[in-house]
Amino acid sequence: MTTATVKPKQKSTMSALSLVYCGMFAALMMIGANITSFVPFLVVGGVPITLQTFFAVLAGLLLGSRLGATAMTVYLVVGLAGAPVFAKFQGGFSAILLPTFGFIVSFILVAYVVGKIVEKNGSLRSYVIAGLVGMIINYLIGTNWMYFAYKFWAAAPDAFTYKVAWLWMVPPLPKDILLSILAGIFGHRMYKVLKVRRVR
């Protein structure tokens, strides 16, 4: 009798906690997108140091594939609904036409894949590799979306080519590599502390 009454309570608590974590990471994504608005000196050589990729990777590392992807989906939906959570405090369905919208879409897959990797292997090495794989996914989807956006509906400069699109991604690359590695190390330590229940 006692066991039967305790189990539902644990399920309910974890479910509520999962919702809290999803909301927390959606909020962290908004802060990460606009970190230079809060801390202006985080602009190096004209390149803003955003933390969105870092938090998307961390969501997958800590919450796992399903909850991590859910948190990123919540962030996306809230932004499309009109809340100013995207970069430069933008929001609304028109954001889908932004050349950089592909990076936002990629965060869902980033969190999912990262989560899948660490669900299979919980070593520090796997966490770091997962972080780097997440960054690669972010760059592949985001940069290709940006290229096609500029070519088909945004006003692309005459000299804009596929090569130029990737050259634009060179300045933030060292920062994102470093943050992805740090996310792997930090995520590995924090998961042991938080012991978040991953829902597969």
Salt bridges, closest charged atoms under 4 A:
ASP176 OD1 - LYS175 NZ 2.90
